[in-house]
Amino acid sequence: MKLRSVIVALAALAAGLVLCRGHVLAASAEKGKAAFLQHGCWQCHGYQGQGGIAGLKLAPNPIPFETLSNFVRTTNRAMPPYREEILSNDDLADIYAYLQSIPKDPDPNSIPLLSP
Amino acid sequence: MARRDKSPQGSAAKGLDVSRRKFMAGVALTGAATAASPQGAAQAATTPSPSPALRPSALRPDVRMAAAETGTPKELAKATGPDGSDFMVDVIKTLNIEYVCSNPASSFRALHESLIDYGGNKKPEFITCTHEESSVGIGHGYFKVTGKPLMMLCHGTVGLQHAAMAIYNAWCDRVPVIAIGGTDIDAAHRAPGVPTFHSAQDINALVRDFTKWDDQPVSLQHFAQSMVRAYKIAMTPPHEPVMIALDLGLQQEPIKAHERESLYIPKYVPTAPPQADSNAVKEAAQLLANAERPVIVADRAARTPAGVKLLVELAETLQAPVIDQGGRMNFPNSHYLKQNARAQALISNADVIIGLELSDYWATVNRFVDNGLDGIGINETVIKPGTKLIGISSVGLVTKSNYQDFQRFQSLDVDMAGDAEASLPALIEAVKASIPSDGRAALEKRGEALKKAHADAHERTKAAAAVAWNASPISTARLAMEIYGQIKDLDYSLVSSSGNVSGWPNRLWRMDKHHNWLGSSGGYGVGYGAPAAIGAALGNRDIGGRFSVNIQSDGDLMYAPGVLWTAARHKIPILSVMHNNRGYHQEVMHVQRLANRRNRVAALGMDRSPIGTSIENPDIDYASLAKSMGYWSAGPIKDPAELGPTLKRAVEVVKSGQPALVDVWTQPR
């Protein structure tokens, strides 16, 4: 009985990952930028996901989608959770595509103002 | 009308025939004597001078000083001005108050007239304000630069209601403001209509919960005692606002014949700040000296430049990391022991923590997470079991019940009621005596590790600042560093930083001097930034040689933008750079949080953020607003490449003695 539960759980997880990856593959960075604004991600993380005192840096080089998705759905930390009823899987995948599209930042040592 | 005190006064005053000229000369002589006397030293202790060479405020009084402070002061003199409010001006002048900030009002018309005509509009000089909240805010910022309080005058009802929020900020930020509200007590004789609307039985009740002391004098002699007492109470740590209700009848009536023979002005002698109990200091020193992972946390610890030096001495003695919570500039951020970047880890790993004038000890060692479906959030401790907690704070000496600025209750192992800065010399001495002879090597090793941690943290901070460096709207890191690029070689004073720019100035600007950073509002009442910045800039102008810069949020400025006119009118040089994120951003996030919690998509209407939280559509043209009030201005700047050159021009304008404002469209945080 216990083994069956584990198998069912693993199957569900695998299906979820396939589903997630499917969403990611079909995602649009352009739509993601709009969703990033519409759902208020920018409020704490900034328009380019740069982060700040109220939210962590999301881009460039975002964390793996599965990790991000899991956190967004279930967080009990400072960030409020976004459940699927208010942020669809498609929108979340688009947001991730937007974060992936944000170009790398300049080397801080190349910015004179940061080495006064 | 007021009962007149007919009792004979002290012999020094009785029978003296003092002309106005002689009286003022006497005041001047007394002032000079005060500056050179032990009392002068005591005054310096509670009235911080901008000079970094100021002696610590905690020096023990010598015999002469003790005698001077405990003896009965001699009265100064009598006044000969013809009217009650003239005498009031004589009293006020003895307190050496530089400015009176006010929006004019009929309930103090007599004092107003005496200040400018009898008193010559000097000490105090009238600063014309367009809102009472601005009057208090200017005094708030001025004190944090100069260590001297300002006076504000207001209608006792309508004006005081406008002022109340700013007084609460000053209360929470431990700043003295001498507030005087006009009122017309005699219902049988006061003018009907508006003056009666503007009178009340007890105007002070409105602010009694967040003032340290208040009074409603009923005679001129009573006023003299109340004014000197109010000043003395406000200027004794913990510094706090005080309030005097001033009857219009008392102001307007001529000085009675019998009063001319008896009126006197009590001498102001400052009170030495309260110090922590000596046995508790020794106990705390033992814990700190024998700790393996001590942490020092400071909020409003350094009241003066001397406080910064003392805190550095304590930290170096212990080789302990310092977390500066920023109520004042407590610790130089270039010093390797300043470890704000690792605050959470250090607190979590500490075995002994000492908190100095913390506004919220509970939140220093616990965490509240605003999450969870039950709507009450998550509370969790962040320290190890057995961590010893030490505190020195003067706030408990003035705790009141109604307003909750005392925060959640936190039990401490060694809890000392006293002024932290005044207590530091004794604590340092005790710590030095308590460090085990075989403990020096461990201290050096701890210091070396902290040097490396400080350098590593600085590199990480630089890397974080580079993210979105070229973004538009402009990142708050870019905003801060473009400003710093223009002022880093000046003796700058960041007079206010309203809104939230992710702490970039504190993280990346070199802040070694007490006036580099002045802290924030205290009570988080929006509307503090603009007037406090101008008040601090006024102080910096008078001190001379300092450049005042203000990071000004949009929501804060719109509470009372008329204060810009006051700066232009009184020729107060200040550079205000707008952190214009076009929203009440804290509230943007609060509404979003609640929408998420309830599984609803927040309604944006026509804006970027939840309805009711944006300041856009139409966008406010702050450059035009400032220009209309006499400022040099530019913006809105949206392209980061334009920011540096524009700021450079603005800095030159400010150096010439004018106020300038640059509007910048920014990222939210």
Chai-1 contact restraints between the chains, C-beta under 6 A:
chainA,res_idxA,chainB,res_idxB,connection_type,confidence,min_distance_angstrom,max_distance_angstrom,comment,restraint_id
A,G40,B,Q592,contact,1.0,0.0,6.0,A-B,restraint_1
A,Q43,B,V588,contact,1.0,0.0,6.0,A-B,restraint_2
A,Q43,B,M589,contact,1.0,0.0,6.0,A-B,restraint_3
A,Q43,B,Q592,contact,1.0,0.0,6.0,A-B,restraint_4
A,Q43,B,P668,contact,1.0,0.0,6.0,A-B,restraint_5
A,G46,B,Q667,contact,1.0,0.0,6.0,A-B,restraint_6
A,Q48,B,A468,contact,1.0,0.0,6.0,A-B,restraint_7
A,Q48,B,A471,contact,1.0,0.0,6.0,A-B,restraint_8
A,Q50,B,V467,contact,1.0,0.0,6.0,A-B,restraint_9
A,Q50,B,A468,contact,1.0,0.0,6.0,A-B,restraint_10
A,G52,B,S502,contact,1.0,0.0,6.0,A-B,restraint_11
A,G52,B,R669,contact,1.0,0.0,6.0,A-B,restraint_12
A,I53,B,S502,contact,1.0,0.0,6.0,A-B,restraint_13
A,I53,B,G503,contact,1.0,0.0,6.0,A-B,restraint_14
A,I53,B,R669,contact,1.0,0.0,6.0,A-B,restraint_15
A,A54,B,R669,contact,1.0,0.0,6.0,A-B,restraint_16
A,K57,B,V467,contact,1.0,0.0,6.0,A-B,restraint_17
A,N76,B,N371,contact,1.0,0.0,6.0,A-B,restraint_18
A,P80,B,R593,contact,1.0,0.0,6.0,A-B,restraint_19
A,P80,B,N596,contact,1.0,0.0,6.0,A-B,restraint_20
A,P80,B,R597,contact,1.0,0.0,6.0,A-B,restraint_21
A,Y82,B,N596,contact,1.0,0.0,6.0,A-B,restraint_22
A,R83,B,N599,contact,1.0,0.0,6.0,A-B,restraint_23
A,E85,B,N599,contact,1.0,0.0,6.0,A-B,restraint_24
A,I86,B,N599,contact,1.0,0.0,6.0,A-B,restraint_25
A,I86,B,V601,contact,1.0,0.0,6.0,A-B,restraint_26
A,D105,B,A466,contact,1.0,0.0,6.0,A-B,restraint_27
A,D105,B,V467,contact,1.0,0.0,6.0,A-B,restraint_28
A,P106,B,A466,contact,1.0,0.0,6.0,A-B,restraint_29
A,P106,B,W469,contact,1.0,0.0,6.0,A-B,restraint_30
A,P108,B,K462,contact,1.0,0.0,6.0,A-B,restraint_31
A,P108,B,A463,contact,1.0,0.0,6.0,A-B,restraint_32
A,P108,B,A466,contact,1.0,0.0,6.0,A-B,restraint_33
A,I111,B,A466,contact,1.0,0.0,6.0,A-B,restraint_34
A,L113,B,M481,contact,1.0,0.0,6.0,A-B,restraint_35
A,L113,B,G485,contact,1.0,0.0,6.0,A-B,restraint_36
A,L114,B,K462,contact,1.0,0.0,6.0,A-B,restraint_37
A,L114,B,A465,contact,1.0,0.0,6.0,A-B,restraint_38
A,P116,B,K488,contact,1.0,0.0,6.0,A-B,restraint_39
